[in-house]
Amino acid sequence: MNSAGVLILIPFIFSLLSFVSGKKWSSIIALISSVGSLFYFLLLLSAYNVKTNYVAFGYYYDWIPSIRASLSFGMDAANLLVLMLTQIVVCLAVLATMVKGNDRTGSYYGLIGLTHAFLNAFFSAQNPMTFLIFFEATLIPIYFLILNFGGPKRKQAVFKFFIYTVFGGLLMLLAILFYQSNMFPQLRLDSWADFYQYKLSLKYQYWLFTAFFIAFAIKAPLFPFHTWQADLYSQADRPTLMILAALLSKMGIYGFVRFNFFFIQVVYDWFNYIALLCVIGVVYGAIIAWRQKDIIRLIAYSSLSHIGLMAAGTMTLTNIGMQGAMFAMLAHGLAVAGLIFVADVMIRRTNEHSVDSFSGIARNNPRFAVYFFIILLSAVGLPLTCGFIGEFYLIWALVEFKFYIGLVAALTLIFGAAYMLRWYQKTMFGIPSSNIIGFQKLSLSEDYIFLILVMLILILGLFPADWIGFGQFAYKYMNFIPDN
């Protein structure tokens, strides 16, 4: 059976096996699950033709017929890249747990598997009800992963994250219930197409968009809803953080991709205010990242800056903006996962978190320095890396829509290059500091993880045309533009 439902069932079933397995087998089960999901996705991808069939491999379940609530999953042009990113990042995160000193339990891998299953369900959701259910469901395993396996201040950090996210989810629930109550009995939201076809009056759309915007802005996060981010990132263990930063942050941007086209007039009316808020986040994130000494917090504020740019791009509601946002989600996910693994390698070997605690690593670990440099180049959007294409399209869309907003966003990227290159220069060059004299060379598993990341960054950067084109098809179908 070729369906998106199987892509959800694979990690879900294996997660249950991990819960009842011991330490020895749980990591192997998790690896089989993540690799199996990746290969199954590639099988679906090879059979998918976006030009002839927009939604493919669908699975439909009439969940509560009395209120016309259904669960619907499928692969389409809008979710293909984030689904691919999900399979890749979870594989890398599981591999990252299997380096030396792995003492993680079956419950840890079980929670990773549940997160994987819920993310697959969320990104493949084909109607608002399914989207909402798994928007909230992903919070559960992430909450317990950080609460049980996080740092010493994990309770405060995860509680703040929980309150923020539940509040956003509640707003979205109320918005969907209000929408359904005003359209019932003729309403049946079996697909996104059904949702786009039923329009409420403009005064109600303003209120509904506000609820959706806050929910997605918290999840991404966007300024000023970001105050949970740096604290949570600093308390999560690094493999969990790879999933959190690379995937859960994309849920908010993906929400804008899906829902903005229902609120076209509202987005146009409020574009200046929303884009200004996003650009403030871009500038703020870059400035705060420059001032950070803690490596993980530096990555957190760097991510805040990039997420703001993606969100601004989705608000243009243009073909270029759509392509840029979707490809940037993929590129940023790979780059931030790579940066977190770089930080993990450095912190595990020295138990130091400050940028100032390292120097001269490249002298004894040139291979690590090369991997770090390529990942860093993608993070700052250098040409020939996958990070360049998405950022270029986003800036292009913003400049065409509002020149001054695009100009400010483009100039801010210079700050991004500055703080990333400073991190690299401080840690890789100079006289080796005392704490890295015994800095071990990369293990075989670490080499594999870096090689996978670097190859993907370069391949997608050198050959982006086929992948970025999915954004064009997503834009066309969400606007119901007929084939020529």
C-alpha positions as CSV (number, residue, x, y, z in Angstrom):
1,M,0.0,0.0,0.0
2,N,1.6,3.2,-1.2
3,S,0.1,6.0,1.0
4,A,1.2,8.7,3.3
5,G,-0.5,6.7,6.1
6,V,2.4,4.1,5.9
7,L,4.9,6.9,6.3
8,I,3.2,7.7,9.6
9,L,2.8,4.1,10.7
10,I,6.4,3.1,10.2
11,P,7.9,5.4,12.9
12,F,4.8,5.0,15.1
13,I,5.0,1.2,15.3
14,F,8.8,1.2,15.7
15,S,8.5,3.8,18.5
16,L,6.2,1.3,20.4
17,L,8.9,-1.3,20.0
18,S,11.6,1.1,21.3
19,F,9.5,1.7,24.5
20,V,9.6,-2.0,25.4
21,S,13.2,-2.6,24.3
22,G,16.3,-2.3,26.4
23,K,19.2,0.1,25.7
24,K,21.0,-2.3,23.4
25,W,18.1,-2.7,20.9
26,S,16.2,0.5,21.2
27,S,18.8,2.6,19.3
28,I,19.0,-0.1,16.5
29,I,15.2,-0.1,16.3
30,A,15.2,3.7,16.0
31,L,17.8,3.6,13.3
32,I,15.9,1.0,11.3
33,S,12.7,3.0,11.7
34,S,14.3,6.3,10.5
35,V,16.2,4.8,7.6
36,G,13.1,2.7,6.6
37,S,11.0,5.9,6.6
38,L,13.5,7.7,4.5
39,F,13.6,4.9,1.9
40,Y,9.8,4.6,1.9
41,F,9.6,8.4,1.3
42,L,12.1,8.1,-1.6
43,L,9.9,5.3,-3.1
44,L,6.9,7.6,-3.0
45,L,8.9,10.5,-4.3
46,S,10.1,8.4,-7.3
47,A,6.5,7.6,-8.2
48,Y,5.2,11.2,-7.7
49,N,4.4,13.4,-10.7
50,V,3.5,16.9,-9.5
51,K,2.5,18.0,-13.1
52,T,-0.3,15.4,-13.4
53,N,-1.4,14.7,-9.8
54,Y,-1.2,17.5,-7.2
55,V,-2.2,15.3,-4.2
56,A,-0.9,11.8,-4.3
57,F,-0.7,8.7,-2.0
58,G,-3.7,9.9,-0.1
59,Y,-5.2,8.2,3.0
60,Y,-8.6,9.2,4.2
61,Y,-10.5,8.2,7.4
62,D,-14.0,9.5,8.3
63,W,-13.2,10.1,11.9
64,I,-16.4,11.6,13.4
65,P,-19.1,11.5,10.8
66,S,-21.7,13.3,12.9
67,I,-19.7,16.5,12.8
68,R,-18.1,15.8,9.4
69,A,-14.6,15.6,10.9
70,S,-12.1,13.5,8.9
71,L,-8.4,12.7,9.0
72,S,-6.8,13.1,5.6
73,F,-3.1,12.6,4.6
74,G,-1.3,12.9,1.3
75,M,1.8,14.1,-0.5
76,D,1.6,17.3,-2.6
77,A,3.9,20.1,-3.9
78,A,3.6,22.1,-0.7
79,N,4.7,19.4,1.7
80,L,7.2,17.4,-0.3
81,L,10.3,19.3,0.7
82,V,9.5,19.4,4.4
83,L,8.6,15.7,4.4
84,M,12.0,15.0,2.8
85,L,13.7,17.2,5.4
86,T,11.9,15.4,8.2
87,Q,13.1,12.0,7.2
88,I,16.7,13.2,6.7
89,V,17.0,15.1,10.0
90,V,15.4,12.3,12.1
91,C,17.9,9.9,10.6
92,L,20.8,12.2,11.4
93,A,19.5,12.8,14.9
94,V,19.3,9.1,15.6
95,L,22.8,8.6,14.2
96,A,24.0,11.5,16.5
97,T,22.7,9.6,19.5
98,M,24.8,6.5,18.6
99,V,28.2,8.2,19.0
100,K,30.5,7.2,21.9
101,G,29.0,7.4,25.3
102,N,25.4,6.7,24.3
103,D,23.4,5.9,27.5
104,R,20.0,6.7,26.2
105,T,17.1,4.5,27.2
106,G,14.3,2.9,25.2
107,S,11.9,5.6,26.3
108,Y,14.1,8.2,24.7
109,Y,14.1,6.5,21.3
110,G,10.4,5.8,21.7
111,L,9.7,9.5,22.1
112,I,11.9,10.3,19.1
113,G,9.9,7.8,17.1
114,L,6.6,9.4,18.2
115,T,7.9,12.8,17.3
116,H,8.8,11.5,13.9
117,A,5.4,9.9,13.3
118,F,3.5,13.1,14.4
119,L,5.7,15.3,12.2
120,N,5.0,13.1,9.2
121,A,1.3,13.3,10.0
122,F,1.4,17.1,10.5
123,F,3.2,17.8,7.3
124,S,1.2,15.4,5.2
125,A,-2.2,16.6,6.6
126,Q,-4.7,17.4,3.9
127,N,-7.3,19.3,5.8
128,P,-7.4,21.8,8.7
129,M,-8.7,19.3,11.3
130,T,-5.8,16.9,10.7
131,F,-3.4,19.8,10.6
132,L,-4.6,21.1,14.0
133,I,-4.6,17.7,15.8
134,F,-0.9,16.9,14.9
135,F,0.1,20.6,15.3
136,E,-0.7,20.0,19.0
137,A,0.3,16.3,19.2
138,T,4.0,17.0,18.3
139,L,4.2,19.0,21.6
140,I,3.7,15.9,23.7
141,P,6.8,13.8,22.9
142,I,9.0,16.9,22.6
143,Y,7.8,18.0,26.1
144,F,8.8,14.7,27.7
145,L,12.1,14.4,25.7
146,I,13.3,17.7,27.2
147,L,11.7,17.2,30.6
148,N,13.3,13.8,31.1
149,F,16.6,14.2,29.1
150,G,17.3,17.9,29.2
151,G,19.7,20.1,31.1
152,P,19.5,21.3,34.7
153,K,17.1,24.2,34.0
154,R,14.8,22.1,31.7
155,K,11.7,22.3,33.9
156,Q,11.4,26.1,33.6
157,A,12.3,26.1,29.9
158,V,9.9,23.4,28.9
159,F,7.1,24.9,31.0
160,K,7.4,28.2,29.2
161,F,7.5,26.4,25.8
162,F,4.4,24.4,26.8
163,I,2.4,27.4,27.9
164,Y,3.3,29.4,24.7
165,T,2.5,26.5,22.4
166,V,-0.7,25.4,24.0
167,F,-2.0,29.0,24.0
168,G,-1.2,29.2,20.2
169,G,-2.9,25.9,19.6
170,L,-6.0,26.9,21.5
171,L,-6.3,30.1,19.4
172,M,-6.1,28.0,16.3
173,L,-8.7,25.5,17.6
174,L,-11.1,28.3,18.4
175,A,-10.6,29.8,14.9
176,I,-11.3,26.5,13.2
177,L,-14.4,25.8,15.4
178,F,-15.7,29.3,14.7
179,Y,-15.2,28.8,10.9
180,Q,-16.9,25.5,11.0
181,S,-19.9,26.7,13.1
182,N,-20.5,29.6,10.6
183,M,-20.3,27.3,7.6
184,F,-22.2,24.2,8.9
185,P,-24.2,22.3,7.6
186,Q,-22.9,22.8,4.1
187,L,-19.2,22.6,5.2
188,R,-17.2,19.4,4.8
189,L,-13.5,20.1,5.1
190,D,-12.1,16.9,3.6
191,S,-9.3,18.7,1.8
192,W,-7.4,22.0,1.6
193,A,-9.4,22.8,-1.6
194,D,-12.6,22.6,0.3
195,F,-11.2,25.0,2.9
196,Y,-10.1,27.5,0.4
197,Q,-13.5,27.5,-1.4
198,Y,-15.6,28.5,1.6
199,K,-15.0,32.2,2.5
200,L,-16.2,34.1,5.5
201,S,-16.9,37.8,5.4
202,L,-13.8,40.0,5.6
203,K,-14.4,41.2,9.1
204,Y,-14.4,37.6,10.4
205,Q,-11.3,36.8,8.3
206,Y,-9.3,39.5,10.2
207,W,-10.1,37.9,13.5
208,L,-9.3,34.4,12.2
209,F,-6.1,35.4,10.6
210,T,-5.0,37.0,13.9
211,A,-5.5,33.7,15.7
212,F,-3.7,31.7,13.1
213,F,-0.8,34.2,12.9
214,I,-0.2,34.1,16.6
215,A,-0.3,30.3,16.7
216,F,2.3,30.0,13.9
217,A,4.4,33.0,15.1
218,I,4.8,31.2,18.5
219,K,5.7,27.9,16.9
220,A,8.3,29.3,14.4
221,P,9.0,31.5,16.5
222,L,8.8,35.1,15.3
223,F,9.6,38.2,17.2
224,P,8.2,39.0,19.8
225,F,6.9,35.5,20.5
226,H,10.4,34.0,20.7
227,T,11.2,34.3,24.4
228,W,10.9,30.6,25.0
229,Q,13.4,29.7,22.2
230,A,16.9,30.3,23.5
231,D,16.1,28.9,27.0
232,L,14.6,25.7,25.5
233,Y,17.4,25.2,23.0
234,S,20.0,25.5,25.7
235,Q,18.3,22.9,27.8
236,A,17.5,20.3,25.1
237,D,20.0,17.5,24.5
238,R,21.6,18.0,21.1
239,P,20.0,15.2,19.0
240,T,16.6,16.4,20.3
241,L,17.6,19.9,19.5
242,M,18.4,18.9,15.9
243,I,14.7,17.9,15.5
244,L,13.4,20.9,17.4
245,A,15.4,23.5,15.5
246,A,15.3,21.9,12.1
247,L,11.7,20.6,12.0
248,L,9.4,22.0,14.7
249,S,10.4,25.6,13.8
250,K,9.3,24.8,10.2
251,M,5.8,24.0,11.4
252,G,5.0,27.7,11.9
253,I,6.4,28.7,8.4
254,Y,4.6,25.7,6.9
255,G,1.4,27.0,8.5
256,F,1.8,30.3,6.8
257,V,2.3,28.5,3.5
258,R,-0.9,26.6,3.9
259,F,-3.2,29.2,5.4
260,N,-2.1,32.6,4.0
261,F,-3.9,31.9,0.7
262,F,-7.2,31.6,2.5
263,F,-6.7,35.2,3.9
264,I,-5.3,36.8,0.8
265,Q,-7.0,40.2,1.3
266,V,-6.1,40.3,5.0
267,V,-2.5,39.5,4.2
268,Y,-2.4,42.2,1.6
269,D,-4.0,44.8,3.9
270,W,-1.6,43.9,6.8
271,F,1.5,43.2,4.8
272,N,3.4,46.3,5.9
273,Y,2.8,45.6,9.6
274,I,3.6,41.9,9.4
275,A,6.6,42.2,7.2
276,L,7.9,45.0,9.5
277,L,7.5,42.7,12.5
278,C,9.3,39.9,10.6
279,V,12.2,42.2,9.6
280,I,12.5,43.5,13.1
281,G,13.0,39.9,14.1
282,V,15.6,39.4,11.4
283,V,17.6,42.4,12.7
284,Y,17.0,41.7,16.4
285,G,18.1,38.0,16.0
286,A,21.2,39.0,14.1
287,I,22.2,41.6,16.7
288,I,21.6,39.4,19.7
289,A,23.4,36.4,18.0
290,W,26.5,38.7,17.5
291,R,26.5,39.3,21.2
292,Q,26.2,35.7,22.3
293,K,29.0,33.7,23.8
294,D,27.1,30.5,24.4
295,I,27.2,28.4,21.2
296,I,23.7,27.0,21.4
297,R,22.1,30.4,22.2
298,L,24.0,31.8,19.2
299,I,22.4,29.2,17.0
300,A,19.0,29.9,18.5
301,Y,19.1,33.7,17.7
302,S,20.6,33.0,14.3
303,S,17.6,30.7,13.6
304,L,15.2,33.5,14.8
305,S,16.7,35.8,12.2
306,H,16.4,33.3,9.3
307,I,12.8,32.3,10.3
308,G,11.8,35.9,10.2
309,L,13.0,36.2,6.6
310,M,11.1,33.1,5.6
311,A,7.9,34.3,7.2
312,A,8.2,37.7,5.5
313,G,8.6,35.9,2.2
314,T,5.4,33.9,2.6
315,M,3.5,37.1,3.2
316,T,4.2,38.4,-0.3
317,L,1.8,35.7,-1.6
318,T,3.9,35.6,-4.8
319,N,5.3,32.7,-6.8
320,I,8.9,33.8,-6.0
321,G,8.1,34.2,-2.3
322,M,6.5,30.7,-2.2
323,Q,9.4,29.0,-3.9
324,G,11.9,30.9,-1.7
325,A,10.2,30.0,1.6
326,M,9.8,26.4,0.8
327,F,13.4,25.9,-0.4
328,A,14.7,28.0,2.5
329,M,12.9,25.7,5.0
330,L,14.8,22.7,3.5
331,A,18.1,24.6,3.4
332,H,17.8,26.1,6.9
333,G,16.8,22.7,8.3
334,L,20.0,21.1,7.0
335,A,22.2,24.0,8.0
336,V,20.9,24.4,11.6
337,A,21.0,20.6,12.1
338,G,24.6,20.7,11.0
339,L,25.5,23.6,13.2
340,I,24.0,21.9,16.2
341,F,26.0,18.8,15.5
342,V,29.1,20.9,15.2
343,A,28.3,22.3,18.6
344,D,27.6,18.8,19.9
345,V,31.1,17.6,18.8
346,M,32.8,20.6,20.5
347,I,30.8,20.5,23.7
348,R,31.0,16.7,24.2
349,R,34.8,16.8,24.0
350,T,35.4,19.7,26.3
351,N,32.2,20.3,28.3
352,E,32.5,24.0,27.4
353,H,29.7,26.0,25.8
354,S,31.4,29.4,25.3
355,V,32.8,30.5,22.0
356,D,35.8,32.0,23.9
357,S,36.7,28.6,25.4
358,F,37.9,27.3,22.0
359,S,40.8,28.1,19.7
360,G,43.1,26.3,17.3
361,I,40.8,23.3,16.6
362,A,41.6,23.2,12.9
363,R,45.3,22.5,13.6
364,N,44.7,19.0,14.8
365,N,41.3,18.4,13.2
366,P,41.4,19.8,9.7
367,R,38.6,17.5,8.5
368,F,36.2,18.8,11.2
369,A,37.2,22.4,10.2
370,V,36.3,21.8,6.6
371,Y,32.9,20.2,7.5
372,F,32.1,23.1,9.8
373,F,33.1,25.7,7.1
374,I,30.8,24.2,4.4
375,I,27.9,24.0,6.8
376,L,28.6,27.6,7.9
377,L,28.7,28.8,4.3
378,S,25.2,27.4,3.7
379,A,24.0,29.0,6.9
380,V,25.0,32.4,5.7
381,G,23.7,31.8,2.2
382,L,26.8,31.6,0.1
383,P,26.3,30.8,-3.6
384,L,26.7,27.2,-4.6
385,T,25.3,26.0,-1.3
386,C,21.6,25.3,-0.8
387,G,21.3,28.2,1.7
388,F,21.9,30.7,-1.1
389,I,18.9,29.8,-3.4
390,G,16.2,30.2,-0.8
391,E,17.5,33.4,0.6
392,F,18.0,34.9,-2.9
393,Y,14.4,34.1,-3.8
394,L,13.1,35.5,-0.5
395,I,15.0,38.8,-0.9
396,W,13.9,39.0,-4.5
397,A,10.2,38.6,-3.5
398,L,10.5,41.2,-0.8
399,V,12.3,43.7,-3.0
400,E,9.6,43.4,-5.7
401,F,6.8,43.7,-3.2
402,K,8.2,46.4,-0.9
403,F,11.7,47.6,-1.8
404,Y,12.7,49.1,1.5
405,I,11.7,45.9,3.4
406,G,13.7,43.8,1.1
407,L,16.7,46.1,1.3
408,V,16.7,46.0,5.1
409,A,16.4,42.2,5.1
410,A,19.2,41.9,2.6
411,L,21.6,44.2,4.5
412,T,20.9,42.2,7.7
413,L,22.3,39.1,6.1
414,I,25.7,40.7,6.4
415,F,25.3,40.5,10.2
416,G,24.6,36.8,9.8
417,A,27.9,36.3,7.9
418,A,29.7,38.3,10.5
419,Y,28.7,36.4,13.6
420,M,29.0,33.0,12.0
421,L,32.5,33.8,10.6
422,R,33.5,35.2,14.1
423,W,32.4,31.9,15.7
424,Y,34.5,30.0,13.1
425,Q,37.6,32.2,13.3
426,K,37.6,32.2,17.2
427,T,37.3,28.4,17.5
428,M,39.2,27.0,14.5
429,F,42.2,29.2,14.3
430,G,44.8,30.7,16.7
431,I,47.0,28.9,19.3
432,P,45.2,25.7,20.5
433,S,43.6,26.4,23.9
434,S,44.4,24.1,26.8
435,N,41.0,22.4,26.8
436,I,41.3,21.2,23.2
437,I,44.8,19.8,23.3
438,G,43.3,16.4,23.8
439,F,40.4,17.2,21.4
440,Q,39.7,13.8,19.8
441,K,39.5,13.3,16.1
442,L,36.1,12.6,14.5
443,S,34.7,9.1,15.0
444,L,33.5,7.1,12.0
445,S,29.8,7.8,12.8
446,E,30.5,11.5,13.2
447,D,32.2,11.5,9.8
448,Y,29.2,9.8,8.2
449,I,26.8,12.5,9.7
450,F,29.0,15.3,8.4
451,L,29.5,13.8,5.0
452,I,25.7,13.3,4.5
453,L,25.1,16.9,5.5
454,V,27.8,18.4,3.4
455,M,26.8,16.3,0.3
456,L,23.2,17.4,0.6
457,I,24.2,21.1,1.1
458,L,26.4,21.0,-2.0
459,I,24.1,18.9,-4.3
460,L,21.0,21.0,-3.5
461,G,23.1,24.1,-4.0
462,L,24.5,23.0,-7.3
463,F,21.3,21.4,-8.7
464,P,18.4,23.3,-7.1
465,A,16.1,23.7,-10.2
466,D,14.0,20.5,-9.8
467,W,13.5,21.0,-6.0
468,I,12.7,24.7,-6.0
469,G,10.2,24.2,-8.7
470,F,7.8,22.4,-6.3
471,G,7.1,25.9,-4.8
472,Q,5.8,27.0,-8.2
473,F,3.4,24.1,-8.4
474,A,2.3,24.7,-4.8
475,Y,1.6,28.4,-5.6
476,K,-0.4,27.5,-8.7
477,Y,-2.6,24.9,-7.1
478,M,-3.3,26.9,-4.0
479,N,-4.4,29.7,-6.3
480,F,-6.4,27.3,-8.5
481,I,-4.4,28.5,-11.6
482,P,-5.3,26.1,-14.4
483,D,-2.6,24.3,-16.5
484,N,-1.7,26.0,-19.7
